[in-house]
Amino acid sequence: MSDVTVWLQELEAVRAETLRVCAQVDDTAFRTQVHPDFSPIGWHLGHIGVTESYWILQRCKGEPSLSPFYDWFFTPTENPKANRVNLPQRAHILAYLDQVRERVVSFLATCDLALPHPLLQQGKVINMLVQHEEQHNETMTVILRLLAARREGTVYGVPPAQPQASYSFGQEDMVVVPGGPLLMGSDDDTSTLDNERPRHRTTTGAFLIDRFPVTNGQFLQFLLAGGYRNPSWWTPAGWQWRERFGVEHPLYWRRAQNGEWWEIGLTQVHPLALDHPVSHVSWYEADAYARFAGKRLPTEAEWEKAATWDPARQRKLSYPWGEDQPDARHCNYNGTMHGTTPVGRYAAYPSPYGCVDMLGNVWEWTATWFHPYPGFVAYPYEGYSTPYFDGQHRVLKGGSWATRGHVLRPTFRNWYHPGVREICAGFRCAKDV
């Protein structure tokens, strides 16, 4: 199978998923800006097409833009979010994507791979575009959840079986990670993104880290103990955020008149599943819970060490369970479960230190500010990572149930402001030995 055939198959697979997500909304929801920080689903669709056109047709092939207006409207640095509701018709956007893809297929089928454009070497730009579209797929899924919350989930689900689990704050569900070296990041300049590189050696002290992400049941204890009303658990910035927005519980939790807690899902409201990871919490909420539990959030280095470092062989694994690429055996990802799963479901595939669910289910907040690794070089353009090395974004690791496969790796670095909780984010705690 030729490289071009593989590239086209990957581009087609992710496009099919994009169109599947978009098909779930009517034309009104397609252009609705349901939250000030998130553009309409239709804008993400057009942006995907413009990005593909720019990198392959304009940069690699050298042809002029197919639509200067689309280039302007669907470029985030040019068009403010408040204006993005003024979308072209859905049919026109879809026709534009088809036109771009037709030209891309024709170009790739005829280009000389013996002397490829530097961006096409080893499929670098193809990998970037596939991951770019996958990330927007996940963002569109986040928007679907926000739209569902606006409807308040009028369909009520069947109560889940009550889990038989302990929700104490002790060390019995933590694992010990000895101090010492680890290799952090990646040297793969084909499949990874610039902020993951270069791979570098660093060290950590000894620490404890939770075997599982913090569950709804554990976080409910924080809420019932008055955690949202007690400033002693919060940083000053976190308490200011909580007071400003009147936050009283995770984003999609709702309390029924009988006192029971329910959660708004993509398609229905269901009783809170206590053994699922808590989700859609901000960094501020995660940090406050960790203080309440007598713990803290792990650093990015601690998280990556617990996920990937094999102490017996003193080497870094590609995935927590080894070198096999993720599939349905290993973790909850790719949107197939339509939500989170119990934290122990994938306990047969732990990291070398015994941590479970370190890929998929929920993104996990870390204590680390997003910053460049030593020797960082922006690629393929300055604006992907560099503007966010501003000391205002915290790193998240591990992916979520909605993360697609090409993005799901332990070295991937997500970043958001600490007050954002619309994304599929949870956390696990750490503690000094």
C-alpha positions, 0 to 999 in steps of 0.5 A: 500500500502506497504512502498516498493511499494510507494518507487518503484513507486517514483523511477520509476516516477522520472526515467521515467522523466530522460529518457524523458529528455535524449531522447530529445538529439541525441548522439552528444549532449548527450556527449557535454559539452556545458559549462565548469561548466556543465557536458554532459547530459550523464554524469548526467545519469551515475552519477544517476545510480552510486549514486543509486547503492552506497547508496542502493546496496553497503551501505544498501545491502552490495554488491560490486560495479557493475563497479569500472570504472563507480564508478570512471568516474561518481563520481564528486570528482574523475573525472574532468569535462573536462574529462567527455566528454569521455563517454561510449556509451549511450546504455551501460549507459542505460544498467547499469542503468537497471542493478542497478534498477533490483537489487534495486527492488529485494533487496527492495522487500525482505529486512526486514523492521522490522529491516531496515538498518538505511538509509532505516528507514522511506525511508530516502535514497529513499527520498534522491535519488529521490530528487537527481535525480530530481535535476539532471533532472533540471540540464539536462533541463538547459543544454538543454537550453544551447544547444538551445542557441548554435543553436540560436533557428532557429524557431521563435515563435508567439509574445505574447500578450502585457501585460497591466502592470505597471513597475514602481519602487515604493512601490505599488507592495510591501507588508509590512512584520512587524518585529518579529519572524519566524521559519526557516528551517525544523525538518523533517529529512526524506524528507529534506536535511541536510542544511535545518535543524534544524528548529530554531527561528530567527527574522527579522526587518520590511521590504517591499518585492516585491509582484511578481518577477522582470519582463522582462519589469522591467529589460528592463528598467534597460538595456535601462537606461544604467544599464550594462554600469554604475558601480555605480549600481554594487558592485566592484566584480560585475563590475569586473565580468561584465567587464571580461565577457562583459555581456550586457544583460540577458543570453538568450536575443537577440536584433533584427535589428529593436531594439526589444528584443527576448529571446531564449527558449528551442525550439524557439526564441520568442519576450520578454514577458514583464510580465514574470519574468526575468530569467538567470541572475546572483546574480551580475545582480540582485543586480545591478538592485535592487540598480538601483531601490532603493531597495536591495535583501532580506535576506534568512530569509526575503524571507522565512518569506514572503513565509511561516510565518502566522502572524495571527496564529504565525506559519510556513506554509509548502507552501506559500498557506498552507498545500496542496502539490503543483499541477498545481493550485498553481505554475509553476513547473515540466517542464510542461509549458516548460518555465516561465509564467506571474508573476500574473498567480497564484495570487489566491494562495499567501503567507499570506503576499500576495506574489505570485510566491514564488514557481516555475517559477524562483529560486530567489537570496537572499542576504545571503551567504550559511552557516550552520544553528545553530546545523547543522549536515552533513547527510548522508555524509560530502560532500553534503553541508559542502564543500560549506559553503565557503563564495563563494555561495549565497542562492537561494530559491523557485524553478523554472518552471523546478524544480520537485515536491519533491524538491519544498518547501520553506525551500529548499536551492539552492546555486551557485557562484554569477556569475552563470546565466545559471540556471533558476534564477531570483529575487524579491527585498526588502526594509527597512521600 
